[in-house]
């Protein structure tokens, strides 16, 4: 089956990737606010449970309304995203569906069921259940959403670092042999922690931004001040945790996806004691000629920081793009084969599989297949250029994410100090209120940039080293994918515009004192 995939047109591959990227980007506009607001509204209702003050009840109901609007939109785009695995990436689903499908099934059956159940109690149970049960429902809604993210991120992490599986030549599928290796791999744990903490940042900035708008308008001062107190603490803790987990994620990337790290740093020729690039000029419009090995101009780096980030040793060896292509020796003494060697071994695996499928199931054929299956995906690679991701996108997206992350830490420090120690409602802090509103879209930019680094940095692989995009895609006519791309573009843009409109109307309406 797999050797026939090479007949798929380049247009089909490009439009399939574009459609999936479009859906993922729009879906991620809704998810982080859901996860972030879940924490804010949970804390607000906890304050009500402890104090029994009507204000805290009204405040928690206010943030729950905004949560509900966003939650509904996230569900709609998420369902479409999962369907696309079967429609546009059917070969991927066939090849690894036994592994990839497991965490998605758990997410749908357990986590999404839990959050969907308790969200109804949270919205409609104020007069029907006790205060303690309602508080538990609010927190369980947020926990359910977080567990949903856990299993989805487990699936994504497995694509980046495939472990816990073995290839069955009789079914031509990878099959799971260790659920726990897949579920709690170091890559999955770091990805989850970094993604969740970054979502809390978005929720915190959103709350501070909305509260700042109220203060600029001279409205809802009690809601604004108290919400900002909660959000600045959550935001500062989340920002620091995101920096810490981001360091852990970079370390994992260096171990299992060295080409991604090389692209993020525009590192063409590596070595020992490598600096971490702070500023450099990498043209955002064209792939650099990395084979020449010339460093980007205007490069300013932090001495030895990249080596420490990647190896936990200031003098550690970090391979560049050309080193990975040519082959290099790792810190533990193990030699990493060159791309040419991997291509040869991948073709051996493909040939052995073809022979096995035609009835030649002798020991030699099986051994050849087993010894080379880890490089199976390289058998479809024609040149080393195909395994080098887009360096400008990876380089700049990484710096946008890190730069804005540092800005958020500074912002929450300043905003938190003023909110807790000063009178944040005073006119002299209007500049801070305006800055908070401006930071709301920038928080989304940082979040999307992080995902661009994660996904563009591992190209061309749908599954690292196992399956390139042109093998994973469905054999569909490019025109039909292009049509659905623009239909989705219109649909998702409309949904986003509707959500923003409803959110703005609800924000303008302000906190009401409902008859509950």
C-alpha positions in Angstrom: 0.0 0.0 0.0 2.6 2.5 1.1 4.7 2.6 -2.1 1.6 3.8 -4.0 1.4 6.9 -2.0 4.2 8.5 -3.9 1.7 9.1 -6.7 -0.2 11.7 -4.6 0.2 15.1 -6.2 2.1 17.9 -4.5 -1.0 20.1 -4.5 -2.9 17.5 -2.6 -0.2 17.3 0.1 0.1 21.1 0.3 -3.6 21.7 0.6 -4.1 18.9 3.1 -1.4 20.4 5.3 -2.9 23.9 4.8 -6.4 22.7 5.8 -5.2 20.9 8.9 -3.0 23.9 9.9 -6.0 26.2 9.4 -8.2 24.1 11.6 -5.6 23.6 14.3 -4.8 27.4 14.5 -8.5 28.3 14.8 -9.1 25.6 17.4 -6.2 26.8 19.5 -7.7 30.3 19.6 -10.5 28.9 21.8 -8.9 26.2 23.9 -6.4 28.2 26.0 -9.0 30.7 27.1 -11.2 27.8 28.2 -8.3 26.3 30.3 -7.3 29.7 31.7 -10.7 31.0 32.6 -11.4 27.7 34.3 -8.8 28.5 36.9 -10.0 32.1 37.4 -13.7 31.2 37.8 -12.8 28.3 40.1 -10.8 30.7 42.4 -13.6 33.2 42.4 -16.2 30.6 43.4 -13.9 29.3 46.1 -13.8 32.8 47.5 -17.7 32.8 47.5 -17.8 29.4 49.2 -15.4 30.6 51.9 -16.9 34.0 52.5 -20.6 33.6 51.3 -20.4 37.2 50.0 -22.8 37.8 47.2 -20.2 39.7 45.2 -18.0 36.6 44.8 -21.0 34.6 43.6 -21.8 37.3 41.0 -18.2 37.5 39.9 -17.9 33.8 39.4 -21.1 33.7 37.4 -19.8 36.6 35.3 -16.6 34.8 34.3 -18.5 31.5 33.8 -20.6 33.2 31.2 -17.5 34.2 29.2 -16.1 30.7 29.8 -19.3 29.1 28.3 -19.3 31.3 25.2 -15.7 30.3 24.5 -16.2 26.6 25.5 -18.9 26.0 22.9 -16.7 27.4 20.0 -13.8 25.2 21.0 -15.8 22.1 21.0 -17.1 22.7 17.4 -13.6 23.3 15.9 -12.1 20.3 17.9 -14.6 17.9 16.4 -13.7 19.0 12.9 -10.0 18.6 13.6 -10.4 15.0 14.7 -12.4 14.1 11.6 -9.7 15.4 9.3 -7.4 12.5 10.4 -9.7 10.2 8.7 -10.5 12.3 5.6 -7.2 14.0 4.7 -4.7 11.7 6.5 -6.2 8.3 6.0 -2.8 6.6 5.5 -1.6 8.1 8.7 -4.7 6.8 10.5 -4.2 3.3 9.0 -0.5 3.2 9.8 -0.7 4.2 13.5 -4.4 4.4 14.3 -4.0 1.7 16.9 -1.7 3.9 18.9 -2.9 7.4 18.1 -6.5 6.5 18.5 -6.2 5.3 22.1 -5.6 8.7 23.8 -8.1 10.4 21.6 -10.7 7.7 22.5 -9.9 8.2 26.2 -10.2 11.9 25.8 -13.7 11.6 24.3 -15.0 8.9 26.6 -13.6 10.1 29.9 -12.3 13.6 30.0 -14.8 15.3 27.6 -17.7 13.4 29.1 -16.7 14.6 32.5 -16.4 18.3 31.6 -19.6 18.1 29.5 -21.5 16.7 32.5 -20.3 19.1 35.1 -20.5 22.2 32.9 -24.3 21.7 33.0 -24.3 21.6 36.8 -22.0 24.7 36.8 -24.4 26.8 34.7 -27.8 25.6 35.8 -27.3 24.2 39.2 -26.9 27.3 41.4 -30.4 26.8 43.0 -30.5 23.0 42.6 -27.4 21.7 44.4 -25.5 22.7 47.5 -22.8 25.3 47.4 -20.1 22.7 48.0 -21.3 20.5 45.2 -21.6 23.4 42.8 -18.0 24.5 43.7 -16.8 20.9 43.0 -18.7 21.0 39.7 -16.9 24.2 38.7 -13.5 22.8 39.5 -14.3 19.4 37.9 -15.3 21.3 34.7 -11.9 22.8 34.6 -10.2 19.6 35.5 -12.1 17.8 32.8 -11.0 20.4 30.2 -7.4 20.0 31.4 -7.6 16.2 31.2 -8.9 16.5 27.6 -5.9 18.6 26.8 -3.7 15.9 28.5 -4.8 13.1 26.2 -4.7 15.2 23.1 -1.2 16.4 24.0 -0.2 12.8 24.7 -1.2 11.9 21.1 0.7 14.9 19.7 3.7 14.1 21.8 3.8 10.6 20.5 4.0 12.0 17.0 7.0 14.0 18.0 8.6 11.1 20.0 7.1 7.8 19.0 7.7 5.1 21.7 5.8 2.2 23.2 5.0 0.5 19.9 6.2 -2.2 17.5 5.6 -2.8 13.9 3.4 -5.8 12.8 4.3 -6.7 9.2 1.2 -8.9 8.9 -1.2 -5.9 9.4 1.3 -3.3 8.1 0.5 -1.2 11.2 2.4 0.0 14.2 0.7 -1.4 17.3 1.0 -0.3 20.9 3.0 -2.5 23.3 3.2 -0.2 26.2 0.3 2.1 27.0 2.2 3.7 29.9 5.2 4.6 27.8 2.9 6.5 25.5 0.8 8.1 28.2 3.6 9.3 30.5 6.6 9.8 28.2 8.9 12.6 29.3 8.1 14.4 26.0 4.3 14.2 26.8 4.7 15.4 30.4 6.8 18.4 29.4 4.5 19.3 26.5 1.4 19.1 28.7 2.9 21.2 31.5 4.2 23.9 29.1 0.9 24.0 27.1 -1.3 24.2 30.2 0.7 26.9 31.9 0.8 29.0 28.7 -3.0 28.6 28.6 -3.3 30.0 32.2 -1.3 33.0 31.0 -3.9 33.7 28.3 -6.7 33.4 30.8 -5.0 35.7 33.2 -4.2 38.3 30.6 -7.7 38.2 29.3 -9.1 38.8 32.8 -6.7 41.6 33.4 -7.5 43.1 30.0 -11.2 43.0 30.6 -10.8 44.4 34.1 -8.6 47.2 32.8 -11.3 48.2 30.2 -13.8 48.5 33.0 -11.4 50.7 35.0 -10.8 52.9 31.9 -14.6 53.3 31.6 -15.0 53.9 35.4 -17.3 50.8 35.7 -17.4 47.6 37.7 -14.5 48.7 40.0 -15.0 46.0 42.6 -15.1 43.2 39.9 -12.1 44.7 38.1 -9.9 45.1 41.2 -10.6 41.8 42.8 -10.4 39.9 39.4 -7.1 41.6 38.7 -5.7 40.5 42.1 -6.5 36.9 41.3 -5.4 37.1 37.6 -2.0 38.8 38.3 -1.1 36.0 40.8 -2.2 33.3 38.5 -0.5 35.0 35.5 2.8 35.5 37.3 2.9 31.9 38.6 1.9 30.6 35.2 4.5 32.7 33.4 7.3 31.5 35.6 6.1 27.9 35.3 5.9 28.3 31.5 9.5 29.4 31.4 10.6 26.5 33.6 8.6 23.9 31.6 9.8 25.5 28.3 13.3 24.8 29.4 12.4 21.2 30.0 10.7 21.0 26.6 13.8 22.4 24.8 15.9 19.8 26.6 13.6 17.0 25.3 13.6 18.5 21.8 17.4 18.5 21.9 17.4 14.8 22.8 14.9 13.5 20.3 14.4 16.2 17.6 17.9 17.8 17.1 16.9 19.0 13.7 14.1 21.1 15.2 16.5 22.7 17.7 19.0 23.4 14.9 16.2 25.1 12.9 15.0 27.1 16.0 18.6 28.4 16.5 19.5 28.7 12.8 22.5 26.6 13.8 24.2 25.2 10.6 27.4 23.9 12.0 27.3 22.8 15.6 30.0 22.1 18.2 30.8 22.4 21.9 30.1 25.4 24.1 27.4 26.8 21.8 25.9 30.2 22.5 22.1 30.7 22.6 21.1 33.2 19.9 19.4 36.3 21.3 19.4 38.4 18.2 20.4 37.5 14.6 19.3 38.4 11.1 17.7 35.4 9.5 15.7 36.4 6.4 12.0 35.5 7.0 11.3 35.1 3.3 13.7 32.4 2.1 15.4 29.3 3.3 19.1 30.1 4.1 21.9 28.3 2.3 22.8 26.3 5.4 25.2 24.1 3.4 27.7 27.0 3.3 27.7 27.0 7.1 27.9 30.7 7.4 26.5 32.1 10.6 23.6 34.6 10.3 24.8 38.2 10.3 24.3 40.5 13.3 24.2 37.5 15.6 24.3 38.2 19.4 24.3 35.2 21.6 24.5 34.2 25.3 27.8 32.3 25.7 27.5 28.5 26.2 23.7 28.9 27.0 22.5 26.7 24.1 24.9 23.9 25.2 23.6 24.0 28.7 19.9 24.2 27.5 20.4 21.1 25.2 22.8 19.0 27.3 22.8 20.4 30.9 26.6 20.9 30.3 28.0 24.4 29.4 30.6 22.6 27.2 28.1 20.1 25.7 28.0 19.3 22.0 25.1 20.6 20.0 24.8 19.4 16.4 23.8 21.8 13.6 21.8 21.2 10.5 24.9 20.0 8.5 26.1 17.8 11.3 22.8 16.0 11.5 22.8 15.5 7.7 26.4 14.2 7.7 26.0 12.1 10.9 27.6 12.8 14.3 28.5 11.2 17.6 26.2 11.9 20.6 27.4 12.8 24.1 26.9 9.2 25.2 29.2 8.0 22.5 26.5 6.6 20.2 26.9 7.5 16.6 23.9 9.0 14.8 23.8 7.8 11.2 23.9 10.3 8.3 20.8 11.1 6.4 22.2 9.1 3.4 22.6 6.1 5.7 19.1 6.5 7.1 17.6 6.7 3.5 19.4 3.5 2.6 18.2 1.7 5.7 14.7 3.0 5.2 14.6 1.6 1.6 15.8 -1.7 3.0 12.9 -1.7 5.4 10.4 -0.9 2.6 11.9 -3.6 0.4 11.8 -6.2 3.2 8.2 -5.3 3.9 7.3 -5.7 0.2 9.0 -9.1 0.2 7.3 -10.1 3.4 3.9 -9.2 2.0 4.5 -11.3 -1.1 5.1 -14.4 1.0 8.9 -14.3 1.7 8.6 -14.5 5.5 11.9 -16.1 6.2 14.2 -15.2 9.1 16.5 -13.0 7.1 13.6 -10.9 5.7 12.1 -10.4 9.1 15.4 -9.5 10.6 16.1 -6.9 7.9 12.7 -5.4 8.5 13.1 -5.3 12.3 16.6 -3.8 12.2 15.6 -1.0 9.8 12.0 -0.2 10.7 12.9 2.8 12.8 14.1 4.5 9.6 11.1 3.4 7.6 10.1 7.0 6.8 13.5 7.9 5.4 12.9 5.3 2.6 10.5 7.8 1.0 13.0 10.7 1.3 14.9 11.6 -1.9 17.4 14.2 -0.6 18.6 15.6 2.7 16.9 19.0 1.9 13.5 17.3 2.4 14.2 16.7 6.1 15.3 20.3 6.9 12.3 22.3 8.3 11.6 25.9 7.3 14.4 27.6 9.3 13.1 31.2 9.1 9.6 30.2 10.4 11.1 28.1 13.2 13.7 30.7 14.2 11.4 33.7 14.3 8.4 31.9 15.8 10.6 30.7 18.7 11.8 34.2 19.4 8.3 35.7 19.3 7.2 33.1 21.8 10.2 33.6 24.2 10.2 37.4 23.8 6.6 37.8 24.6 6.9 35.3 27.5 9.5 37.5 29.1 7.3 40.5 28.5 4.4 38.7 30.3 6.6 38.0 33.4 7.5 41.7 33.6 3.9 42.7 33.1 2.5 40.5 35.8 5.2 41.7 38.2 4.4 45.3 37.6 0.6 44.8 37.4 0.6 42.6 40.5 2.6 45.0 42.6 0.3 48.0 41.6 -2.9 46.0 42.1 -2.0 44.6 45.5 0.0 47.6 46.9 -1.4 50.7 45.2 -4.8 52.0 44.0 -5.1 50.4 40.6 -8.2 52.4 39.9 -6.3 55.8 39.9 -6.0 57.6 36.6 -2.2 57.6 36.8 -2.3 53.9 36.0 -4.2 54.3 32.8 -1.1 53.5 30.8 -1.1 50.1 32.5 -4.7 49.5 31.7 -4.1 50.3 28.0 -1.0 48.0 28.0 -3.1 45.2 29.5 -5.7 45.5 26.7 -2.9 45.5 24.1 -1.4 42.3 25.6 -4.6 40.3 25.1 -4.0 39.7 21.3 -0.3 39.4 21.9 -0.9 36.5 24.3 -2.6 34.6 21.5 0.3 35.5 19.1 2.7 33.9 21.6 0.6 30.8 22.0 0.2 30.3 18.3 3.9 30.9 17.8 4.7 28.1 20.2 2.6 25.7 18.2 4.2 26.8 15.0 7.6 26.0 16.5 6.4 22.6 17.6 4.7 21.6 14.4 6.7 23.4 11.7 10.0 22.4 13.4 9.4 18.7 12.9 8.5 18.9 9.3 8.4 17.0 7.0 7.4 14.3 9.6 3.8 13.5 10.6 5.5 11.0 12.9 9.1 11.7 13.7 11.4 9.6 11.4 8.6 7.1 10.7 6.2 8.8 8.3 6.7 11.9 6.1 3.7 14.0 5.2 3.6 12.9 1.5 3.1 9.2 2.7 0.6 10.0 5.4 -1.8 12.0 3.2 -5.0 10.7 1.6 -5.1 10.3 -2.2 -7.8 13.0 -2.7 -8.2 15.5 -5.6 -6.5 18.7 -4.6 -9.5 20.7 -5.9 -11.9 19.2 -3.3 -9.4 19.9 -0.5 -8.9 23.5 -1.7 -12.7 24.0 -1.8 -13.2 22.7 1.8 -10.2 24.8 2.9 -11.9 28.0 1.9 -15.2 26.8 3.2 -13.6 26.2 6.6 -11.8 29.5 6.4 -15.2 31.3 6.0 -16.8 29.1 8.6 -14.1 29.5 11.3 -13.7 33.2 10.7 -17.4 33.6 11.0 -17.4 31.6 14.3 -14.5 33.7 15.6 -16.3 36.9 14.7 -19.5 35.7 16.3 -17.6 34.7 19.5 -15.8 38.0 19.7 -19.1 39.9 19.1 -20.9 37.9 21.9 -18.0 38.3 24.3 -17.8 42.0 23.7 -21.6 42.4 24.2 -21.4 40.4 27.5 -18.4 42.5 28.6 -20.2 45.7 27.8 -23.2 44.5 29.8 -21.0 43.9 32.8 -21.6 42.0 35.9 -25.3 41.5 36.7 -26.8 40.5 39.9 -29.0 37.6 38.8 -32.0 36.4 40.7 -30.6 33.2 42.1 
